[in-house]
Amino acid sequence: MKAKATLKQIAKELNVSVSTVSKALNDSPEISELTKIKIKEYAKLKNYKPNVIGLNLKNRKTKTIGVIIPNILNSFFAKVFSGIEKIADEKGYNVIMCISNESSEKEAHTLEMLSNGTIDGFIVSVSEEAQKNQDYEHFSAIINDGTPIVMFDRIADGVDCDKVIVDDFDSALNSTQHLIDLGCKHIALLSSIDNLSVGKLRAEGYLKALENNNIPVSNDIILRTDSEDDLKDKIEKVFENKIDGIFALEENDSVAALRIALKKGYKVPEEISIIGFADGILASRRLSPSLTTVSQHGIEIGEVAAKLLIDRLESKEENLPYETVVIKTKLKERESTRKL
């Protein structure tokens, strides 16, 4: 590997001061254009790279954002990250992505590791374990130390910070109402995310829609679990009951609902209509019949989260009020629901 030159070495070779080299490399107007060109060309020849740690200590800014997501296999988080990276790139920021794998301990360790001067702020979706245990002290500690956090999708209600969420309750209420408007009277609820804040809100929206239409709640067709495996083990039992509609609260739940319905011989959508929360191509357009979905606008969520964080990092105001931005979902009708 080619050795990297230092400012001192460049200064010595060109018989100028270290200060002159530094100013030339930073385009200071104090240095003549001829000297700048000479120093920059020599620095490039000698493979000079600035000392990032030194710059960070001097400027107190890294122009780097840390992003922590719970699960890299979820297409929703991939879309959010895409939105974050787009805005970060436009604003001249780098992005470091880490995965908590739904572990509160790993989440806390990552926050601590990166908040030592590596990054300026975090964008986070809270891990399943942290939400289950209501364990949010690691977030509060980082914020209290002066590092801002923007939470998205899965948030911690007790932590004061900027947040970006979707209208989970309202979108679930409206989706269930759509099934009711199609003539569905026995609507099953399928959830493998009942331990997450978003899962609870969506289930509440479903129940509210039933209440608004005087439809009795049937626990036999409501499956609320904490894992995909548990849902797979119990889902077929739901189909032993009379159902003419399904509302699934997560992408994999949506795929499972459609596949089991077809396996059981249901005609979709003639005999049963299905709506699911899903942002991925697999759960929507590539299935047959294609799935009607609640689109969460993952890219937009990422863009808004990045803008909130960068605005806070670059603001001259020290005590900006925290914002909670609500992104409206959209029901994308496809082949798994009848037409009104």
C-alpha positions as CSV (number, residue, x, y, z in Angstrom):
1,M,0.0,0.0,0.0
2,K,1.3,3.4,-0.9
3,A,2.3,5.4,2.2
4,K,0.3,8.6,2.9
5,A,2.2,11.9,3.3
6,T,1.6,14.2,6.2
7,L,1.3,18.0,6.2
8,K,4.7,18.3,7.8
9,Q,6.3,16.1,5.1
10,I,4.7,18.1,2.3
11,A,5.8,21.4,3.9
12,K,9.4,20.2,4.3
13,E,9.6,18.9,0.7
14,L,8.3,22.2,-0.7
15,N,10.1,24.4,1.8
16,V,7.0,26.1,3.1
17,S,5.3,26.2,6.4
18,V,2.7,23.6,7.6
19,S,0.2,26.5,7.9
20,T,0.8,27.4,4.2
21,V,0.2,23.8,3.1
22,S,-3.0,23.6,5.3
23,K,-4.4,26.8,3.9
24,A,-3.6,25.9,0.3
25,L,-5.3,22.5,0.6
26,N,-8.4,24.3,2.1
27,D,-8.5,27.0,-0.7
28,S,-7.6,29.9,1.6
29,P,-7.6,33.3,-0.2
30,E,-4.4,34.1,1.6
31,I,-2.5,31.7,-0.6
32,S,-1.7,32.5,-4.3
33,E,-3.3,30.3,-7.0
34,L,0.1,29.2,-8.2
35,T,1.2,28.0,-4.8
36,K,-2.2,26.3,-4.3
37,I,-1.8,24.3,-7.5
38,K,1.8,23.4,-6.7
39,I,0.9,22.1,-3.2
40,K,-2.3,20.3,-4.2
41,E,-0.6,18.5,-7.1
42,Y,2.3,17.5,-4.8
43,A,-0.2,16.3,-2.1
44,K,-2.1,14.2,-4.6
45,L,1.2,12.7,-5.9
46,K,2.2,11.8,-2.4
47,N,-1.3,10.3,-1.6
48,Y,-2.0,12.9,1.1
49,K,-5.3,12.3,3.0
50,P,-6.6,14.8,5.7
51,N,-6.6,13.6,9.3
52,V,-10.3,13.2,9.8
53,I,-10.0,12.7,13.5
54,G,-7.9,15.8,13.8
55,L,-10.5,17.8,11.8
56,N,-13.3,16.4,13.9
57,L,-11.6,17.6,17.1
58,K,-11.0,21.0,15.6
59,N,-14.3,21.6,13.9
60,R,-16.5,19.4,16.2
61,K,-18.3,18.2,13.0
62,T,-17.9,15.0,11.1
63,K,-20.6,15.6,8.5
64,T,-21.6,11.9,9.2
65,I,-25.0,10.5,10.2
66,G,-25.4,7.2,12.0
67,V,-28.5,5.2,11.0
68,I,-29.6,2.2,13.1
69,I,-32.3,-0.1,11.7
70,P,-33.7,-3.2,13.3
71,N,-33.7,-5.5,10.3
72,I,-31.9,-5.3,7.0
73,L,-34.2,-7.9,5.3
74,N,-37.3,-5.7,5.7
75,S,-37.9,-3.8,2.4
76,F,-39.5,-0.9,4.3
77,F,-36.2,-0.2,6.1
78,A,-34.3,-0.5,2.9
79,K,-36.5,2.2,1.3
80,V,-36.2,4.5,4.4
81,F,-32.4,4.2,4.2
82,S,-32.6,5.1,0.5
83,G,-34.4,8.3,1.3
84,I,-31.9,9.1,4.1
85,E,-29.0,8.6,1.8
86,K,-30.5,10.7,-0.9
87,I,-30.9,13.8,1.3
88,A,-27.6,13.2,3.1
89,D,-25.7,13.1,-0.2
90,E,-27.4,16.3,-1.3
91,K,-26.4,18.1,1.9
92,G,-22.8,16.8,1.8
93,Y,-23.2,14.3,4.6
94,N,-21.9,10.7,4.8
95,V,-24.0,7.9,6.3
96,I,-23.0,4.9,8.4
97,M,-25.7,2.2,8.7
98,C,-25.8,-0.3,11.5
99,I,-28.3,-3.1,12.3
100,S,-29.6,-3.7,15.8
101,N,-31.0,-7.1,14.9
102,E,-33.9,-6.3,17.2
103,S,-31.5,-6.3,20.2
104,S,-31.7,-3.5,22.8
105,E,-28.1,-4.3,24.0
106,K,-26.7,-4.1,20.4
107,E,-28.6,-0.9,19.8
108,A,-27.2,0.7,23.0
109,H,-23.7,-0.5,22.2
110,T,-23.9,1.0,18.6
111,L,-25.1,4.3,20.0
112,E,-22.3,4.5,22.5
113,M,-19.6,3.4,20.0
114,L,-20.6,5.9,17.3
115,S,-21.3,8.9,19.6
116,N,-17.6,9.2,20.5
117,G,-17.0,11.8,17.7
118,T,-17.6,9.4,14.8
119,I,-21.0,10.9,13.9
120,D,-22.9,14.1,14.4
121,G,-26.4,12.6,15.0
122,F,-28.5,9.5,14.7
123,I,-31.6,8.3,12.8
124,V,-33.1,5.3,14.5
125,S,-36.0,2.9,14.4
126,V,-36.3,1.3,17.8
127,S,-35.5,-2.4,18.3
128,E,-38.2,-4.9,19.1
129,E,-36.5,-5.8,22.5
130,A,-36.3,-2.1,23.5
131,Q,-40.0,-1.6,22.8
132,K,-41.0,-4.8,24.5
133,N,-39.2,-3.9,27.7
134,Q,-39.9,-0.2,27.4
135,D,-36.1,0.2,27.7
136,Y,-35.2,3.6,26.3
137,E,-32.5,4.9,28.7
138,H,-29.7,4.5,26.1
139,F,-31.5,7.0,23.8
140,S,-32.0,9.5,26.6
141,A,-28.3,9.3,27.6
142,I,-27.1,10.0,24.1
143,I,-29.5,13.0,23.7
144,N,-28.5,14.4,27.1
145,D,-24.9,14.2,26.0
146,G,-25.7,16.5,23.1
147,T,-26.0,14.1,20.2
148,P,-29.4,14.6,18.5
149,I,-31.6,11.6,17.5
150,V,-34.5,11.4,15.0
151,M,-36.7,8.3,15.5
152,F,-38.8,6.9,12.7
153,D,-41.6,4.4,12.4
154,R,-41.0,2.6,15.8
155,I,-40.6,5.4,18.3
156,A,-40.1,5.7,22.1
157,D,-43.0,7.9,23.4
158,G,-41.1,8.8,26.6
159,V,-38.0,10.1,24.8
160,D,-37.9,13.8,23.7
161,C,-36.6,14.0,20.2
162,D,-37.7,14.6,16.6
163,K,-39.8,11.8,15.2
164,V,-41.2,10.7,11.8
165,I,-44.2,8.3,11.9
166,V,-47.0,7.1,9.7
167,D,-50.7,7.4,10.6
168,D,-50.8,3.8,11.7
169,F,-54.1,4.0,13.6
170,D,-56.0,6.0,10.9
171,S,-54.6,3.9,8.0
172,A,-55.7,0.7,9.7
173,L,-59.1,2.2,10.5
174,N,-59.5,3.3,6.9
175,S,-58.3,0.0,5.4
176,T,-60.7,-2.0,7.6
177,Q,-63.5,0.4,6.6
178,H,-62.6,-0.2,3.0
179,L,-63.1,-4.0,3.5
180,I,-66.4,-3.3,5.2
181,D,-67.5,-1.0,2.3
182,L,-66.8,-3.9,0.0
183,G,-69.3,-6.0,1.9
184,C,-67.0,-7.9,4.2
185,K,-68.6,-8.7,7.6
186,H,-66.1,-11.3,9.0
187,I,-62.7,-9.7,8.7
188,A,-59.7,-11.5,10.2
189,L,-56.8,-9.6,11.7
190,L,-53.3,-11.1,11.3
191,S,-50.4,-9.6,13.2
192,S,-46.9,-10.9,14.0
193,I,-45.8,-7.5,15.4
194,D,-48.1,-7.1,18.4
195,N,-45.2,-6.3,20.7
196,L,-44.3,-3.2,18.6
197,S,-45.9,0.2,18.9
198,V,-46.9,0.2,15.2
199,G,-48.6,-3.2,15.6
200,K,-50.6,-2.1,18.6
201,L,-51.8,1.1,16.8
202,R,-52.8,-0.8,13.7
203,A,-54.8,-3.3,15.7
204,E,-56.6,-0.5,17.6
205,G,-57.5,1.0,14.2
206,Y,-59.0,-2.3,13.1
207,L,-61.0,-2.6,16.3
208,K,-62.3,0.9,16.0
209,A,-63.6,0.3,12.5
210,L,-65.5,-2.7,13.7
211,E,-67.0,-0.7,16.5
212,N,-67.9,2.2,14.2
213,N,-69.9,-0.3,12.0
214,N,-71.5,-2.2,14.9
215,I,-69.6,-5.4,13.9
216,P,-69.0,-7.7,16.8
217,V,-65.4,-8.6,17.6
218,S,-64.7,-12.3,17.0
219,N,-61.5,-13.4,18.8
220,D,-61.5,-16.6,16.7
221,I,-60.4,-14.6,13.7
222,I,-58.0,-12.3,15.4
223,L,-54.4,-13.5,15.6
224,R,-52.1,-11.2,17.4
225,T,-48.6,-12.6,18.0
226,D,-45.0,-11.4,18.6
227,S,-43.3,-13.5,15.9
228,E,-43.6,-14.7,12.3
229,D,-43.1,-18.3,13.4
230,D,-45.9,-18.1,15.9
231,L,-48.2,-16.6,13.2
232,K,-47.3,-19.4,10.8
233,D,-48.1,-22.1,13.4
234,K,-51.5,-20.6,14.2
235,I,-52.7,-19.0,11.0
236,E,-54.5,-22.0,9.6
237,K,-56.7,-22.2,12.6
238,V,-58.1,-18.7,11.7
239,F,-59.2,-20.1,8.4
240,E,-61.3,-22.8,10.1
241,N,-63.8,-19.9,10.9
242,K,-66.1,-18.0,8.5
243,I,-64.1,-15.1,7.0
244,D,-64.6,-13.0,4.0
245,G,-61.9,-10.4,4.5
246,I,-58.3,-10.2,5.9
247,F,-56.3,-7.3,7.2
248,A,-52.6,-8.2,7.7
249,L,-50.4,-5.8,9.7
250,E,-47.0,-6.5,8.3
251,E,-45.4,-7.5,4.9
252,N,-44.8,-11.2,5.7
253,D,-48.2,-11.5,7.4
254,S,-49.7,-10.2,4.1
255,V,-47.9,-12.8,2.0
256,A,-48.8,-15.6,4.4
257,A,-52.5,-14.5,4.4
258,L,-52.7,-14.6,0.6
259,R,-50.9,-17.9,0.3
260,I,-53.0,-19.7,2.9
261,A,-56.2,-18.3,1.4
262,L,-55.3,-19.7,-2.0
263,K,-54.1,-23.0,-0.4
264,K,-57.5,-23.3,1.3
265,G,-59.3,-22.9,-2.0
266,Y,-60.7,-19.4,-1.6
267,K,-61.3,-17.4,-4.7
268,V,-59.5,-14.1,-4.2
269,P,-61.1,-11.5,-4.4
270,E,-64.5,-13.0,-5.2
271,E,-64.8,-14.9,-1.9
272,I,-62.3,-13.1,0.3
273,S,-60.6,-9.7,0.0
274,I,-57.2,-9.1,1.5
275,I,-55.4,-5.9,2.5
276,G,-51.9,-5.8,4.0
277,F,-49.3,-3.3,5.2
278,A,-46.4,-3.8,2.7
279,D,-43.9,-1.6,0.9
280,G,-42.1,-4.4,-1.0
281,I,-42.5,-5.6,-4.5
282,L,-42.8,-9.3,-3.5
283,A,-45.9,-8.6,-1.3
284,S,-47.6,-6.5,-3.9
285,R,-47.0,-6.7,-7.6
286,R,-45.2,-10.1,-7.9
287,L,-47.8,-12.2,-6.1
288,S,-50.7,-13.6,-8.1
289,P,-53.2,-12.2,-7.5
290,S,-51.3,-8.9,-6.7
291,L,-51.9,-7.7,-3.2
292,T,-53.8,-4.5,-2.2
293,T,-51.5,-2.8,0.2
294,V,-51.1,0.1,2.6
295,S,-48.0,1.9,1.3
296,Q,-46.0,3.5,4.0
297,H,-43.9,5.7,1.7
298,G,-40.6,4.5,3.1
299,I,-38.4,6.8,0.9
300,E,-40.4,9.9,2.0
301,I,-40.0,8.9,5.7
302,G,-36.2,8.6,5.2
303,E,-36.0,12.0,3.4
304,V,-38.0,13.8,6.1
305,A,-36.0,12.1,8.9
306,A,-32.7,13.2,7.3
307,K,-33.9,16.8,6.8
308,L,-35.0,17.0,10.4
309,L,-31.7,15.8,11.7
310,I,-29.6,18.0,9.3
311,D,-31.7,21.1,10.0
312,R,-31.1,20.6,13.7
313,L,-27.4,20.0,13.2
314,E,-27.0,23.1,11.2
315,S,-29.3,25.4,13.1
316,K,-27.8,28.2,15.1
317,E,-30.6,27.9,17.7
318,E,-29.6,25.7,20.6
319,N,-33.2,24.9,21.8
320,L,-35.2,24.2,18.7
321,P,-38.6,22.6,19.7
322,Y,-38.9,18.9,18.8
323,E,-41.1,18.0,15.8
324,T,-43.2,14.9,15.2
325,V,-44.0,14.6,11.5
326,V,-46.8,12.3,10.4
327,I,-46.6,10.8,6.9
328,K,-49.9,9.8,5.4
329,T,-50.1,6.3,4.0
330,K,-51.9,5.4,0.8
331,L,-54.1,2.4,0.0
332,K,-52.9,0.9,-3.3
333,E,-55.7,-1.2,-4.7
334,R,-54.7,-4.3,-6.7
335,E,-56.2,-7.7,-7.4
336,S,-56.7,-9.0,-3.9
337,T,-59.7,-6.8,-3.2
338,R,-63.0,-6.5,-5.0
339,K,-64.0,-3.2,-6.6
340,L,-66.5,-0.9,-5.0
